[in-house]
Amino acid sequence: MPAILGAFKVINVSSGGVVHIGDVGVIAPKTTAKTYAGSGSFNTGDFPTTGNLVSSTNTNDSDISDENIVSGI
């Protein structure tokens, strides 16, 4: 079903990112990553405001593999 878009702003597209405007059946990027961040990180918008007194991030991960990429292409 078509959508009507107004104005939008693309700030950044990473090397494995996908920007698609319009109808699509499947979007399957072929990259994975694991990122650790504390509170107040990755805020979006033009003027973000955060208030954090103490921030701690647990980075303990006992998995050997989180996402396996299998590509038939």
C-alpha distance (Angstrom), angle and dihedral (degrees) to the residues before:
residue distance angle dihedral
M1 . . .
P2 3.79 . .
A3 3.78 119.6 .
I4 3.76 129.7 -149.6
L5 3.80 111.5 -130.9
G6 3.75 126.9 -162.1
A7 3.78 123.2 -161.8
F8 3.80 116.1 -40.6
K9 3.80 134.9 178.2
V10 3.82 126.3 -140.0
I11 3.80 108.5 -157.8
N12 3.79 101.0 177.8
V13 3.81 139.3 -9.4
S14 3.78 115.4 -161.1
S15 3.80 123.5 -141.7
G16 3.82 90.9 -95.0
G17 3.79 96.8 36.7
V18 3.77 127.8 113.5
V19 3.81 127.9 -144.8
H20 3.76 113.0 -175.4
I21 3.79 127.2 167.9
G22 3.77 116.6 -169.7
D23 3.80 136.5 23.7
V24 3.80 118.1 -22.4
G25 3.80 136.4 172.2
V26 3.80 101.9 -157.2
I27 3.79 133.5 1.1
A28 3.80 112.7 -168.7
P29 3.80 117.2 169.9
K30 3.81 114.2 -164.3
T31 3.81 102.8 -138.9
T32 3.78 135.7 88.8
A33 3.77 132.9 -167.0
K34 3.78 140.5 171.9
T35 3.77 118.5 -142.9
Y36 3.78 129.5 -176.3
A37 3.78 119.3 -157.6
G38 3.78 137.0 163.1
S39 3.76 128.8 -130.1
G40 3.78 114.4 -61.2
S41 3.81 92.4 32.0
F42 3.80 125.2 125.9
N43 3.79 94.9 20.8
T44 3.78 113.8 171.3
G45 3.76 131.0 -151.2
D46 3.75 137.1 64.0
F47 3.83 98.9 -79.1
P48 3.83 110.4 21.7
T49 3.81 118.4 -176.3
T50 3.81 124.0 -167.0
G51 3.79 133.9 175.3
N52 3.82 115.9 -158.0
L53 3.78 125.8 161.3
V54 3.82 97.8 179.1
S55 3.80 127.1 9.6
S56 3.80 126.8 -175.3
T57 3.81 129.1 172.5
N58 3.80 123.6 -157.7
T59 3.82 108.7 -139.1
N60 3.82 98.0 174.7
D61 3.83 107.7 126.9
S62 3.80 119.3 165.2
D63 3.82 95.6 -176.2
I64 3.79 116.8 113.9
S65 3.79 93.7 -154.3
D66 3.80 127.6 12.7
E67 3.79 104.0 179.8
N68 3.79 124.3 13.5
I69 3.77 114.5 -161.4
V70 3.79 115.1 -144.7
S71 3.77 115.9 -179.6
G72 3.78 127.5 -174.3
I73 3.80 92.3 -166.2
